[in-house]
Amino acid sequence: MRDATLKYVLVAPAVVIVMATAVWPLFESFRLSLYAGRLSRPDFPQAFIGMENYTWAFLEEPAFWNSVWVTVWFTVVTVVLTTVLALSFALLLAPGGKFRSGVQSLLILPFAMSPALIGVSFRFMFNPEFGLFDAVFGVLMPGVAAVSWLSDPTLAFWVVVMADVWGWIPFLTLVLIGGLASIPRETIEAAQVDGAAGWRVFKDVTLPQLVPVLAVVVILKAIFSLKTFDLVFMLTNGGPGTATQTLSHYVYFNGFKYSNLGYSSAVAWLMVIPMIFLTYAYARFVFDTRKS
């Protein structure tokens, strides 16, 4: 067999798997979004209705816009907090130290936990009767003890944010530590020779060279924040009310609780639009960084 043919034969199994597990479900979900797809009825899917599911989401369904707002706000807050905190930890851990490798190993442990497990853990920790935070606040700040964190819309949102940030900080910290390690030491030493120190070195030398890595971190975190589901499902299940209902949870809620797979497929495809732009930006930054 010629080399020109062999390479296609070797790649064919992977192509078939990707087509079966990714491409075909995408096209099938788009087809379903054009139907009145009630799973509870025996004639599933029902009549072809074209773009009605999409127009219903945009024009007639306030719950959809609520989930959009929750998702956007959640994404902005978690991306900013996680990036700032991860960069702070990276700057503290980047300089040499005999305990640095051990600390880095411990840092990855929270990221090794699944979001669903993090959600369950935080749900128990914020329980007003026997949770860890209630016990700590009962000793340090008795005035805020026994607060029903997950029953208040604002507090529940910030608990979800806290859980997500806690889970992502370790991984992004390690990524940024790698980015800091790639910065030539000579540029920092040259700035110090010219009289710069501390904040000036970071602002004028370190940060500009770290921008490509920071951009990748921000885009990657935004992608995962936009599609957050399991953490919300296990921690608040979208509540109280719809205060923490992200778009992914809204898709699940309509598709599997109300069996409206046609409408939920349409909303899922609306989620694909920002994902396409973010994925394209992520790929551009990654490949441009590698070329440089």
C-alpha positions as CSV (number, residue, x, y, z in Angstrom):
1,M,0.0,0.0,0.0
2,R,1.3,3.4,-1.0
3,D,2.0,6.0,1.7
4,A,-0.5,8.4,0.1
5,T,-3.3,5.8,0.7
6,L,-2.0,4.4,4.0
7,K,-2.4,7.8,5.8
8,Y,-6.1,7.9,4.9
9,V,-6.6,4.3,6.0
10,L,-5.0,5.1,9.4
11,V,-7.0,8.2,9.9
12,A,-10.3,6.7,8.8
13,P,-11.3,5.1,12.1
14,A,-10.8,8.4,14.0
15,V,-12.9,10.2,11.3
16,V,-15.7,7.6,11.6
17,I,-15.7,8.0,15.4
18,V,-15.8,11.8,15.3
19,M,-18.6,11.7,12.7
20,A,-20.6,9.2,14.8
21,T,-20.2,10.9,18.1
22,A,-20.0,14.6,17.2
23,V,-20.9,15.6,13.7
24,W,-24.0,13.5,13.2
25,P,-25.5,14.4,16.6
26,L,-25.0,18.1,15.8
27,F,-26.9,17.8,12.5
28,E,-29.6,15.6,14.1
29,S,-30.1,18.2,16.9
30,F,-30.4,21.0,14.3
31,R,-33.0,19.0,12.4
32,L,-34.9,18.3,15.6
33,S,-34.9,22.1,16.4
34,L,-37.0,22.6,13.3
35,Y,-39.8,20.3,14.6
36,A,-42.3,20.5,17.3
37,G,-40.5,17.7,19.2
38,R,-42.5,16.6,22.2
39,L,-40.9,13.4,23.5
40,S,-44.0,12.7,25.6
41,R,-46.1,12.1,22.5
42,P,-45.9,8.8,20.5
43,D,-45.6,10.6,17.1
44,F,-42.2,12.1,18.0
45,P,-41.0,14.3,16.4
46,Q,-44.2,16.1,15.3
47,A,-44.9,18.6,12.6
48,F,-42.2,20.6,10.9
49,I,-42.4,24.2,12.1
50,G,-39.3,25.8,10.7
51,M,-37.8,28.5,12.8
52,E,-40.7,28.8,15.2
53,N,-38.7,27.4,18.1
54,Y,-36.0,30.0,17.6
55,T,-38.5,32.9,17.3
56,W,-40.4,31.7,20.4
57,A,-37.2,31.8,22.4
58,F,-36.3,35.3,21.2
59,L,-39.7,36.9,21.3
60,E,-42.0,35.0,23.6
61,E,-40.1,33.3,26.3
62,P,-38.8,35.5,29.2
63,A,-37.3,32.4,30.9
64,F,-34.9,32.1,28.0
65,W,-33.7,35.7,28.4
66,N,-33.3,35.2,32.1
67,S,-31.0,32.2,31.5
68,V,-29.1,34.3,29.0
69,W,-28.6,37.0,31.5
70,V,-27.6,34.5,34.3
71,T,-25.1,32.8,31.9
72,V,-23.5,36.1,30.7
73,W,-23.2,37.5,34.2
74,F,-21.9,34.2,35.5
75,T,-19.3,34.0,32.7
76,V,-18.1,37.6,33.2
77,V,-17.7,37.3,36.9
78,T,-16.1,33.9,37.0
79,V,-13.7,34.7,34.2
80,V,-12.5,37.9,35.8
81,L,-12.3,36.5,39.3
82,T,-10.6,33.3,38.2
83,T,-8.1,35.0,36.0
84,V,-7.1,37.7,38.6
85,L,-6.7,35.1,41.4
86,A,-4.9,32.6,39.2
87,L,-2.5,35.3,38.1
88,S,-1.9,36.4,41.7
89,F,-1.1,32.8,42.8
90,A,1.1,32.3,39.7
91,L,3.1,35.4,40.6
92,L,3.5,34.1,44.1
93,L,4.5,30.6,43.1
94,A,6.6,31.4,40.0
95,P,9.8,32.4,41.8
96,G,12.1,29.6,42.8
97,G,11.5,27.8,46.2
98,K,12.0,24.4,47.6
99,F,8.3,23.9,48.3
100,R,7.1,25.1,44.9
101,S,6.8,21.7,43.3
102,G,4.9,20.4,46.2
103,V,2.5,23.3,46.2
104,Q,1.9,22.9,42.5
105,S,1.0,19.3,43.0
106,L,-1.5,20.2,45.7
107,L,-3.0,23.0,43.5
108,I,-4.1,20.5,40.9
109,L,-6.2,18.5,43.4
110,P,-9.3,20.7,43.3
111,F,-9.3,20.7,39.5
112,A,-9.1,16.9,39.6
113,M,-12.6,16.9,41.2
114,S,-15.5,16.7,38.9
115,P,-17.8,19.8,38.8
116,A,-20.7,17.6,40.0
117,L,-18.7,16.5,43.0
118,I,-17.7,20.2,43.7
119,G,-21.4,21.1,43.5
120,V,-22.4,18.4,46.0
121,S,-19.6,19.4,48.4
122,F,-20.5,23.1,48.3
123,R,-24.2,22.3,48.8
124,F,-23.3,20.4,52.0
125,M,-20.8,23.0,53.2
126,F,-23.4,25.8,52.8
127,N,-26.1,23.9,54.5
128,P,-27.5,26.3,57.3
129,E,-27.9,23.5,59.8
130,F,-24.8,21.4,59.7
131,G,-22.6,23.0,57.0
132,L,-18.9,23.9,57.4
133,F,-19.4,27.6,56.6
134,D,-22.2,27.8,59.2
135,A,-19.9,26.4,61.8
136,V,-17.1,28.7,60.9
137,F,-19.3,31.8,60.8
138,G,-20.9,30.7,64.1
139,V,-17.5,31.1,65.7
140,L,-16.0,34.1,63.8
141,M,-19.1,36.1,62.8
142,P,-22.2,34.9,64.8
143,G,-24.3,37.6,63.1
144,V,-24.2,35.8,59.7
145,A,-24.5,32.3,61.1
146,A,-27.5,30.1,60.1
147,V,-27.9,32.0,56.9
148,S,-29.8,30.1,54.3
149,W,-27.3,30.7,51.5
150,L,-28.9,28.6,48.8
151,S,-32.4,30.0,49.4
152,D,-31.5,33.6,48.7
153,P,-31.3,34.4,44.9
154,T,-28.3,36.7,45.2
155,L,-26.4,34.6,47.8
156,A,-27.1,31.4,45.8
157,F,-25.6,33.0,42.7
158,W,-22.4,33.9,44.5
159,V,-22.1,30.5,46.0
160,V,-22.2,29.0,42.5
161,V,-19.5,31.5,41.4
162,M,-17.4,30.7,44.4
163,A,-17.6,27.0,43.7
164,D,-16.7,27.4,40.0
165,V,-13.8,29.8,40.8
166,W,-12.5,27.4,43.5
167,G,-12.5,24.5,41.0
168,W,-10.8,26.4,38.2
169,I,-8.1,28.5,40.0
170,P,-5.6,25.6,40.3
171,F,-5.5,24.6,36.6
172,L,-5.3,28.2,35.4
173,T,-2.6,29.0,38.0
174,L,-0.5,26.2,36.6
175,V,-1.0,27.4,33.1
176,L,0.0,30.9,34.0
177,I,3.1,29.6,35.9
178,G,4.1,28.0,32.7
179,G,3.6,31.3,30.9
180,L,5.7,33.2,33.4
181,A,8.4,30.6,33.1
182,S,8.5,31.1,29.3
183,I,9.3,34.8,29.7
184,P,13.1,35.4,29.1
185,R,14.8,36.3,32.3
186,E,17.1,38.7,30.5
187,T,14.2,41.2,29.8
188,I,13.3,41.4,33.5
189,E,17.0,41.8,34.5
190,A,17.4,44.5,31.8
191,A,14.4,46.4,33.2
192,Q,15.8,46.1,36.8
193,V,19.2,47.5,35.6
194,D,17.4,50.5,34.1
195,G,15.9,51.2,37.6
196,A,12.5,49.5,37.3
197,A,11.3,47.4,40.2
198,G,8.2,45.7,41.5
199,W,5.0,46.9,39.9
200,R,6.8,48.7,37.0
201,V,8.6,45.5,36.0
202,F,5.3,43.6,36.1
203,K,3.3,46.2,34.1
204,D,5.9,47.1,31.5
205,V,7.8,43.8,31.0
206,T,6.0,40.8,32.4
207,L,2.4,41.6,31.6
208,P,2.9,42.5,27.9
209,Q,4.8,39.2,27.3
210,L,2.1,37.3,29.2
211,V,-0.8,38.7,27.2
212,P,-1.0,35.7,24.7
213,V,-1.2,33.2,27.6
214,L,-3.7,35.4,29.4
215,A,-5.8,35.6,26.3
216,V,-5.9,31.8,26.0
217,V,-6.8,31.5,29.7
218,V,-9.6,34.0,29.4
219,I,-11.1,32.4,26.2
220,L,-10.8,28.9,27.6
221,K,-12.5,29.8,30.9
222,A,-15.2,31.7,29.0
223,I,-16.0,28.6,26.9
224,F,-16.3,26.4,30.0
225,S,-18.3,29.0,31.9
226,L,-20.8,29.4,29.1
227,K,-21.6,25.7,29.1
228,T,-21.7,25.2,32.9
229,F,-24.3,22.6,33.8
230,D,-23.3,19.9,36.2
231,L,-22.1,22.3,38.9
232,V,-25.4,24.2,38.8
233,F,-27.4,21.1,38.6
234,M,-25.9,19.5,41.7
235,L,-25.5,22.7,43.7
236,T,-28.7,24.7,43.2
237,N,-30.6,22.9,40.3
238,G,-31.1,26.4,38.8
239,G,-32.8,27.8,42.0
240,P,-34.0,29.4,44.0
241,G,-36.6,29.9,41.3
242,T,-34.5,30.6,38.2
243,A,-31.8,32.7,39.9
244,T,-28.9,30.4,38.9
245,Q,-30.4,28.8,35.8
246,T,-27.8,28.9,33.1
247,L,-28.5,28.2,29.5
248,S,-27.2,24.7,29.7
249,H,-29.5,24.0,32.7
250,Y,-32.4,25.7,30.8
251,V,-31.8,23.3,27.8
252,Y,-31.8,20.3,30.2
253,F,-34.9,21.7,32.0
254,N,-37.0,22.0,28.8
255,G,-35.7,18.9,27.1
256,F,-35.9,16.4,29.9
257,K,-38.4,17.8,32.4
258,Y,-41.0,19.1,29.9
259,S,-39.9,16.7,27.1
260,N,-39.8,19.6,24.6
261,L,-36.7,18.4,22.8
262,G,-37.4,20.5,19.7
263,Y,-37.3,23.7,21.6
264,S,-34.4,22.7,23.8
265,S,-32.4,21.7,20.7
266,A,-33.1,25.2,19.3
267,V,-31.8,26.9,22.5
268,A,-28.8,24.6,22.4
269,W,-28.0,25.7,18.9
270,L,-28.3,29.3,20.0
271,M,-25.6,28.5,22.5
272,V,-23.4,27.3,19.7
273,I,-23.1,30.8,18.2
274,P,-20.9,32.4,20.9
275,M,-19.0,29.0,21.2
276,I,-18.0,29.2,17.5
277,F,-16.5,32.7,17.9
278,L,-14.7,31.8,21.2
279,T,-13.4,28.5,19.8
280,Y,-12.1,30.4,16.7
281,A,-10.4,33.0,18.9
282,Y,-8.9,30.3,21.1
283,A,-7.5,28.4,18.0
284,R,-6.1,31.6,16.6
285,F,-4.3,32.5,19.8
286,V,-2.9,29.0,20.3
287,F,-1.6,28.7,16.8
288,D,-0.2,32.2,16.7
289,T,1.6,31.6,20.0
290,R,3.1,28.4,18.7
291,K,4.3,30.1,15.5
292,S,5.9,32.9,17.4
